[in-house]
């Protein structure tokens, strides 16, 4: 049986990847930035260095070029510095864990990644997990501890649930990689959004707007739809901008690739369809915002609560809008990256447990 990823790579030799990487996807969101990004960046660098995520000066420089702070502070522009630093720390963990997922796929070390995933999962579920020298486990333990009393028990339960969803999503993605096949187009969006870490990061952004989102609101249909739409918009936008690199690596976890396989489309056709669907998700988001506003008024929610929730959703939109900019012009993460002797892109440090399986 032929490998559909290899077939697609050959089929698309005539495409111009740079055009898709730099494509502007118009999103009707107002982007706000935190005024103290440099201070937040320094705080995150110190935290990441302390836990071994940044092992040397070269790793620190690579991290600075990624500019994760410039992405995440678009969703927490009014947060106090300590909260904003925590937001960027969780995002940094998410990016580094995605790198280790790719590390395992590219170097044939699925078992090592599974061990890391299991230890992170146990820490999230409340087990006393020793970091055993692994920077990701150490950093996660520290961040969970420092979140402490910053939010309600309900918020912590949701945050931990959403972290577990992300770990589950990674395992589902890895199953597709090991089959050297393409995910089903119908089920792909759900797996993609859960594995992306969008949900726990949306939870973190909730902490930035003064009043916790009440569970009754969080569990309501329109609020769930808002979170799903934001996650899809961000994931699919990223899939357009990162497609060129993922296609070259034979990576199947990309909506452009999945639609190509399902419909036998060219890259241009699949990119256009993903962009069209992003537009539809923007419409879904706007509809859900109106529905949520009507729901809050119908429940006689205090004005202070309504305004805080509106600011929170506006923060989500600001983050999504900044993601589109960041993909194109704000980071070197999606630029062509030299491959080292390890077989990994130059920006990926090997943080998997053990040197080999």
C-alpha positions in Angstrom: 0.0 0.0 0.0 1.3 3.5 -0.9 1.9 6.1 1.8 -0.7 8.8 1.3 1.6 11.4 2.8 4.4 10.6 0.2 1.9 10.5 -2.6 0.6 14.0 -1.6 4.2 15.4 -1.4 4.9 14.2 -4.9 1.6 15.5 -6.2 2.2 19.0 -4.9 5.7 19.6 -6.3 4.4 22.5 -8.4 3.1 24.5 -5.4 4.6 27.6 -3.9 4.8 26.9 -0.1 6.0 30.4 0.8 2.8 31.9 -0.6 0.7 29.9 1.8 3.1 30.5 4.8 2.7 34.2 4.3 -1.0 34.2 3.4 -3.0 36.8 5.3 -6.2 35.4 6.7 -8.6 38.3 7.5 -10.1 38.0 11.0 -12.4 40.7 12.3 -10.8 40.8 15.8 -9.3 43.7 17.6 -5.8 42.9 18.8 -4.6 44.2 22.2 -1.1 43.8 23.6 0.1 43.9 27.2 2.2 47.0 27.9 4.9 45.1 29.8 5.9 42.4 27.4 9.6 42.8 28.0 9.1 42.3 31.8 6.9 39.2 31.2 9.5 37.8 28.8 12.3 38.2 31.4 10.1 36.4 34.0 9.4 33.5 31.7 13.0 33.2 30.6 14.1 32.9 34.3 11.4 30.3 35.0 12.3 28.3 31.9 16.0 28.4 32.6 15.5 27.4 36.3 13.6 24.3 35.3 16.0 23.3 32.5 13.8 24.1 29.5 16.5 26.4 28.3 19.8 24.7 28.8 22.2 27.2 27.3 22.6 30.5 25.6 21.7 29.0 22.2 18.4 27.6 23.6 17.6 31.0 25.1 18.2 32.7 21.8 16.0 30.3 19.9 13.3 30.8 22.5 13.5 34.6 22.1 13.1 34.2 18.3 9.9 32.2 18.8 8.4 35.2 20.6 5.7 33.2 22.5 5.2 36.1 24.8 4.3 38.4 21.9 1.6 35.9 21.0 0.1 35.1 24.4 0.0 38.6 25.9 -2.6 39.6 23.2 -5.1 37.7 25.2 -4.2 39.1 28.7 -3.5 42.7 28.0 -5.1 43.9 31.3 -3.7 41.1 33.5 -1.3 41.8 36.4 2.3 40.8 35.7 2.2 37.6 37.8 -0.9 36.3 36.0 0.5 37.2 32.6 3.7 35.4 33.3 1.8 32.3 34.3 -0.2 32.5 31.1 3.0 32.6 29.0 4.5 29.8 31.1 1.6 27.5 30.3 1.9 28.4 26.6 5.6 27.7 26.7 5.0 24.3 28.2 2.4 23.6 25.5 4.8 24.5 22.7 7.7 22.5 24.2 5.5 19.5 24.6 4.3 19.7 21.0 8.0 19.8 20.0 8.6 16.6 22.0 5.7 14.9 20.4 7.3 15.7 17.0 10.7 14.7 18.4 9.3 11.3 19.2 7.7 10.9 15.8 10.8 11.9 13.9 13.3 9.9 15.9 11.2 6.7 16.4 10.8 7.1 20.2 7.1 6.7 20.7 7.7 4.8 24.0 9.7 7.7 25.5 7.0 10.2 24.6 4.3 7.9 26.1 6.3 7.8 29.4 6.6 11.6 29.4 2.8 11.9 28.7 2.0 9.5 31.5 4.0 11.4 34.0 2.6 14.8 33.0 -0.9 13.3 33.2 -0.3 11.9 36.7 0.9 15.3 37.9 -2.2 17.0 36.5 -4.4 14.4 38.3 -2.8 15.3 41.6 -0.2 12.5 42.0 3.1 13.4 43.7 5.3 13.0 40.6 9.0 13.4 41.0 10.5 15.3 38.0 13.4 12.8 37.8 15.4 15.5 36.0 12.9 16.1 33.3 12.4 19.8 32.7 8.8 19.5 31.4 7.6 17.6 34.5 9.5 20.0 36.8 8.0 23.1 35.1 4.5 21.7 35.1 4.7 20.8 38.8 5.8 24.3 39.6 3.2 26.0 37.5 0.3 23.9 39.0 1.6 24.7 42.5 1.8 28.5 41.8 -1.7 28.6 40.3 -2.8 27.5 43.8 -5.4 29.8 45.2 -5.7 32.1 42.1 -8.9 30.5 41.0 -11.9 28.6 42.2 -12.1 24.8 42.7 -14.4 24.7 39.6 -11.8 26.5 37.5 -9.0 24.2 38.6 -11.2 21.1 37.8 -11.9 22.5 34.3 -8.2 23.4 33.8 -7.0 19.9 34.7 -9.7 18.4 32.6 -8.6 20.4 29.6 -5.0 19.5 30.1 -5.9 15.8 30.1 -7.9 16.4 26.9 -4.7 17.8 25.3 -2.7 14.8 26.5 -5.4 12.5 25.1 -5.4 14.4 21.9 -1.6 13.9 21.5 -2.1 10.2 21.9 -4.8 10.2 19.2 -2.6 12.1 16.9 0.3 9.8 17.5 -1.9 6.8 16.6 -2.4 8.3 13.1 1.3 8.9 12.8 2.1 5.3 13.6 -0.4 4.1 11.0 1.3 6.3 8.4 -2.2 7.3 7.3 -4.5 10.3 7.3 -7.1 11.1 9.9 -10.8 11.0 9.0 -11.8 14.4 7.8 -15.0 14.4 9.8 -13.4 13.6 13.1 -10.2 15.6 12.6 -11.3 19.0 13.9 -12.2 17.6 17.3 -8.9 15.8 17.7 -7.0 18.8 16.4 -8.6 21.3 18.8 -8.2 19.1 21.8 -4.6 18.3 21.1 -3.7 21.9 20.4 -3.7 23.0 24.1 -6.2 25.8 23.1 -8.6 24.8 25.8 -6.2 25.0 28.8 -4.9 28.3 27.4 -8.4 29.7 27.1 -8.8 28.7 30.8 -5.7 30.6 31.6 -6.9 33.7 29.7 -10.1 33.6 31.9 -8.0 34.4 34.9 -7.0 37.8 33.3 -10.3 39.6 33.4 -11.3 40.1 37.0 -14.2 37.8 37.6 -14.1 34.0 37.2 -16.5 32.7 34.5 -19.3 31.0 36.5 -19.7 27.3 35.9 -23.2 27.8 34.7 -22.0 30.1 32.0 -19.0 28.1 31.2 -21.2 25.0 30.7 -23.7 26.9 28.6 -24.1 26.1 24.9 -23.0 29.5 23.6 -19.9 29.7 25.7 -18.9 26.2 24.7 -19.4 27.2 21.0 -17.3 30.3 21.5 -14.4 28.2 22.9 -14.7 25.6 20.1 -14.9 28.3 17.4 -11.8 30.1 18.7 -9.9 26.8 18.9 -10.8 25.9 15.3 -10.0 29.3 14.0 -6.5 29.2 15.6 -5.8 25.6 14.6 -6.8 25.9 11.0 -5.1 29.3 10.6 -1.9 27.7 11.9 -2.4 24.7 9.6 -2.4 27.0 6.5 0.8 28.8 7.7 2.7 25.7 8.8 1.6 23.4 6.0 4.8 23.8 3.9 7.0 22.5 6.7 4.6 19.7 7.8 4.2 18.5 4.2 7.9 18.3 3.8 8.2 16.2 7.0 5.3 13.9 6.0 3.2 15.2 8.9 -0.5 14.1 8.6 -1.9 16.3 11.4 -2.8 19.3 9.3 -6.3 20.2 8.0 -5.0 21.1 4.6 -3.4 17.7 4.3 -6.5 15.9 5.6 -8.8 17.6 3.1 -6.4 16.9 0.3 -6.5 13.2 1.1 -10.3 13.1 1.6 -11.2 15.1 -1.6 -8.1 14.5 -3.9 -7.7 18.3 -4.0 -4.6 20.3 -4.9 -2.9 22.3 -2.2 -4.4 25.5 -3.5 -7.9 24.0 -3.4 -7.4 22.6 0.1 -6.0 25.9 1.4 -8.9 27.8 -0.1 -11.4 25.4 1.6 -9.7 25.7 5.0 -9.8 29.5 4.7 -13.5 29.3 3.8 -14.2 27.2 6.8 -12.3 29.6 9.0 -14.7 32.3 7.8 -17.6 30.1 8.7 -16.3 29.6 12.2 -15.9 33.3 12.6 -19.6 33.6 11.8 -20.4 30.8 14.3 -18.4 32.7 16.9 -20.3 35.9 16.3 -23.6 34.1 16.5 -22.6 32.4 19.8 -21.5 35.8 21.2 -25.0 37.2 20.5 -26.6 34.1 22.0 -24.5 34.3 25.1 -25.3 38.0 25.6 -29.0 37.2 25.4 -28.6 34.3 27.8 -26.9 36.4 30.4 -29.5 39.1 30.2 -32.2 36.5 30.4 -30.6 35.1 33.6 -30.4 38.6 35.1 -26.6 38.3 35.4 -25.2 41.4 37.1 -23.7 44.0 34.8 -20.3 43.5 36.3 -20.4 39.8 35.4 -21.6 40.5 31.9 -18.9 43.0 31.3 -16.2 40.7 32.6 -17.3 37.8 30.4 -17.4 40.2 27.4 -13.9 41.3 28.1 -12.9 37.6 28.5 -14.3 36.7 25.1 -12.7 39.8 23.6 -9.4 38.5 25.0 -10.0 35.2 23.2 -10.6 37.0 19.9 -7.5 39.2 20.4 -5.4 36.1 21.0 -6.8 34.5 17.8 -6.2 37.6 15.8 -2.6 37.8 17.1 -2.1 34.2 16.3 -2.8 34.9 12.6 -0.3 37.8 12.6 2.3 35.8 14.7 2.2 32.8 12.3 3.1 35.1 9.4 5.4 37.7 10.8 5.9 37.4 14.5 7.9 34.2 14.9 10.6 32.2 13.2 8.9 28.9 14.2 7.4 28.3 10.8 10.3 29.6 8.7 12.4 26.9 7.0 14.6 25.4 9.7 17.8 23.4 9.2 17.7 19.8 10.2 20.5 18.7 12.6 22.2 15.4 12.9 19.5 14.3 15.3 16.9 14.6 12.5 15.1 17.4 14.3 14.5 21.0 13.3 17.1 23.3 14.8 14.7 24.9 17.3 13.8 21.6 19.0 15.7 20.5 22.1 15.6 16.8 23.0 13.7 16.7 26.3 12.3 13.1 26.1 13.1 10.9 29.1 16.1 8.6 28.4 18.6 9.0 25.5 17.1 6.2 23.5 14.5 3.4 23.4 
